[in-house]
Amino acid sequence: MKKEELFLNIISNTLKNSEFLGDDCAYLPEFNLVVSSDALVEDVHFNLKTISPYQLGKKALLVNISDILASGAKPEYLTITLSGSLDENFIKDFYKGADEICALYDLKIIGGDLTGGDKINISITIFGNTKGRNISSRKNAKPGFAVLLAGYHGSSAKGFKILNGIEDCSANKEYFIKSHLEPTLYPKISEIISQNCKNYAMMDTSDGLFDALKKISEASSVGFNIEFNKILKKTDDFNNVLFGGEDYGLFICIGDEDYQRILPLLDTKNITKIGIVTKDKILIDGKEITEDLSYEHF
């Protein structure tokens, strides 16, 4: 068990009321609201030698917006807390990037905090509106459901390796680097799913495609039969595609009738059916995956 999973289990077992824990967002139906908090830590999630403050401002917001989209809600407000060795140029460039994303997603920054420290830490709390939308739960997947995947997988991991000199690449180099620094999100797909499907499971692939498979498998007590060649990708590196992380696609499990009904509404350039939900075991091309190489936050 990874440290993050261990710590989350300890928190859940320690709290007298942990009913809102489990998914990436807490759903508060009485307020038509979902809430998510996330942190980015220097030298754990980013390195200022490979990402500028401007790019960091954009990415910090995108990774949080992704959680709201994965719940099925519409992102609307957020707070930003920055700590660390900050200066005027960092603040200006970071918020310039953040402001561009706010304009793109019709978001408003409503507060936050600033404080000193040794390394830069970014903590964001984001709020999403659930009116007119059905909210996802990882517990909703059922055998026979169609498995859809939005986004191209393996690209961000490849971009990370190029930026850090781990891998050399001449073809599509700029594409892979941009995939890592400025991930593409899928708000329209999230909207279509949440407005047209009642009982569905959806989460983002921020910690890797296999991470999404595993978490929904555990929450819903189901398995998956996935076809690797159906996954949208610009690289065939199996480990990058399955475990690489930071692609911020959407992993979706919906009933077959829902799938057939929404298919005409979907942009099939960015989403495809990659398999079905089964009763047990996670199978990729018929082979069981037992080792989890997904991203570790600790």
PyMOL commands that set and color helices and strands:
alter all, ss='L'
color gray80, all
select helices_A, chain A and resi 3-14+29-31+53-71+88-105+138-140+155-163+173-181+187-196+209-220+228-230+238-243+256-265
alter helices_A, ss='H'
color red, helices_A
select strands_A, chain A and resi 26-28+33-41+74-83+108-115+121-129+146-150+201-204+223-226+250-254+271-278+282-284+287-288
alter strands_A, ss='S'
color yellow, strands_A
deselect
rebuild
show_as cartoon
